[in-house]
Amino acid sequence: MDVNEKLSFACDYEKGAHPNILARLVETNTWKTAGYGLDEISESARNRIRKACGKEDAVVEFLVGGTQANAVMIDALLRSYQGVIAAETGHISTHEAGAIEANGHKVLAIPHEYGKIAASDVEKYLDDYYQDMNHEHMVMPGMVYLSHPTEYGTLYSKAELQAFREVCNKYGISLYVDGARLAYALSCPENDVGLKDLADLCDAFYIGGTKCGALFGEAVVIPQPGKIPHLFTITKQHGALLAKGRLLGIQFDELFRDDLYMRIGEPAIKAAAKIRQALREEGYRLYFEAPTNQIFVVVDNDLLKMLGEKIEYSFWEKYDGRHTVIRLATDWGTTEAETNALIEALKR
């Protein structure tokens, strides 16, 4: 890294791809294969993911990005008159440019605590809907959207997911989990939710690649075959089907070779923990404690300008008139040298 270059911890998808993926892409570059994910490499990737999820007959499809995965799956799981319950801070609520609404489905946002919603709040929302004498004139809640980790880097427990499953079963609606940063949850000691748990408890979820070591792409998993008929066609309707589908298949075939995906997030988790400790020692105030790869810190506005000369960070929100909450994010490729350089830059 050039000595004059800023340290970039603004987000977790700035680096390219894991070396294993790049090597395989080069190795297979001149191969001729079927398109749209119908090639043998993509099928190998599907089988690896099925095995990891403990669902031999699960439907696995590869989509080009997270927004596309959410838009396709929510549209496929909902009827035209239904909406999706999500946290006010959920990605579909804030940072997907109205993609869900553009497909004709309202995001039914509810309060959160550091990115997490509660099953009891979802149940109350559903109770209130059905108790309302005018509910036939309203958007019907048809599914629950969660992200694991959340936009705040917090985690749901297995018990919490089970509670959501029970509420969804009670009202006959779907449970969908956005796993854009799933690799960082899987590498986090505080996490007790595995791929098999997601496959047992969710109607659908996706395994993030873009932020977790792939060049791009996400792997959608529908544990119950036949749950979404004609998903291939629905994906194409949304412009989310890649003609050179093997480019996605290759990446997930490598990510799920020798359990790489289960440990690829470890450098990010270790780096984030080291940075949090350094922030505490230097007298910074953490906005809240989150165990994954996103770090939220309250910074004096005067200091913020000086930090901006050395570090690229993400603005999160205004804390008060004199302070701002910023986010620092580590990733699968964060090195010890990068971590130490950031810590030096953070010293007052």
C-alpha positions, 0 to 999 in steps of 0.5 A: 500500500502506498504511504500516501494512500488512505486506509480503507475500512469503509465497507466489506466488499472493496477487495476482489476475490479469494485467491482460490476463486481467481485461480479456478476462474483462470483455470476454466477460462477457455472451457465451453459450458452450458449457460445460465448455471446449467453447467457441471461446475454450478451443479457441483457447487449446488451439491456442496451447499446442499451437503453443508445445509443438510438438505440433499434435495434443496433448491439452490440458485445463484443470483448476481447480487444481494438486492437482486436476491432479495427482490426476486425471493420476496416477489416470488414468495408473496402474493400481489396484495402482500407485504414484507415485515422488516426492521426499520433499518433492514437493508430492504427498508433503507438501502435498496432504492425501493426495489421491493416496492418497485415490484409491487410489495410494501415493506412493513417496517417495524422498530428495532434494537440495534438492527434486530426485531423481536418475534413478539413484535411481529406477532403483535403486528400480525394480531393488530392487522387481523383485529383491524376491521378494515384489514381487507383494505390494507397490505397483508403481511405475507412474510418476515425478512431478517438479516443475519448478521443485521445491518448493525452487525448484531446476531440472532440466536437460534432460539430467536429464529425458532420463535420467528418460525413459530409466529410464521407458522401460526399465521401461515407466512414465510420466513426469509433470511438475508445472509449477505454477511453470513460468513462473518456470523459463521466465524463469530464465536458468539454465533449459534446459528449454522447453515443447517439451522437456517435450512431447518427454520427458514422458507428461504435464505441466501448465502452471501458471496459478494461481501464474503470472498467472491467477486460477486454473487449470492447463493439462494437456498430454498430447503423445500423443493417445490416451494417456489415453482418456476424460480428460474423463470422468475429470476430471469424476469427480474434481470438477475439471471447471469448468462455465463452462470458458471462464473457464479458456480465456480465461485461457490464451488470454491467457497464450499470446497473444504469448508472454506466458507465456514472459516473465511470470515475469521480474519475479519472477526479477529481484526474487528475484535482487535480494533474494538479493544484499541478504540476502548484503550484510546478512549473512544466510545463504541456506539454499542457492542456488536460481535461481527465485522462491523464496528460502530464508534462515536466520534467528535466532529472535530476529530472526524475531520482529522480521521478522514484525512487518514481513513476511509470510513462510512458515515452512519448517523448523527449522534448529537450536535457535536458527535457522529457515529461512523462505521469501520468494517473489516473483511475476509482479506483484512491483514494484520498490517492493515489492522495495525496501521488503522490502530496507529491512525486512530491514536489521538 
